[in-house]
Structures are given as C-alpha cells and as structure tokens.
Amino acid sequence: MAFELIKDAMKQSATDPNTGMIDMDLIVTGTSSGGRKRIDQFVQIFKDLFKANASDFIGKKIGF
C-alpha cells in the first residue's frame, strides 16, 4: 500500500510531459533532463554563431 502511494506520487509529480517517463531531475532541479539538454544545445548554437560572427562586430562602431 505505501509503495503504491509513493509510486503514484512520483508519477504525478515527476512525469516529464514530453516523454511520459518519470524523471527525478524534474523534482530536484525543476527542469527535466531532456529540457536541460535542449537548453544546453541552444546555448551551444548561440555560442557558435557569436564566435563565427565575432569578427564582424569587433572594432566596429555602432551608430544609434
């Protein structure tokens, strides 16, 4: 009985809506592990874009 209550509580509070699987990272950090991986991928993409275009911005004066 207690095991079923714990299992049901985990299922309700830690189920990743994208995968439908229980993800304890959702409870610990507030973000699912898949969500965190997607954020890391976006950050890396933006870093790569800024690095690729850094020479376009360095030394140029922006007039407003």
C-alpha positions, 0 to 999 in steps of 0.5 A: 500500500505505501509503495503504491502511494509513493509510486503514484506520487512520483508519477504525478509529480515527476512525469516529464510531459514530453516523454511520459517517463518519470524523471527525478531531475524534474523534482530536484532541479525543476527542469527535466533532463531532456529540457536541460539538454535542449537548453544546453544545445541552444546555448551551444548554437548561440555560442557558435554563431557569436564566435563565427560572427565575432569578427564582424562586430569587433572594432566596429562602431555602432551608430544609434 
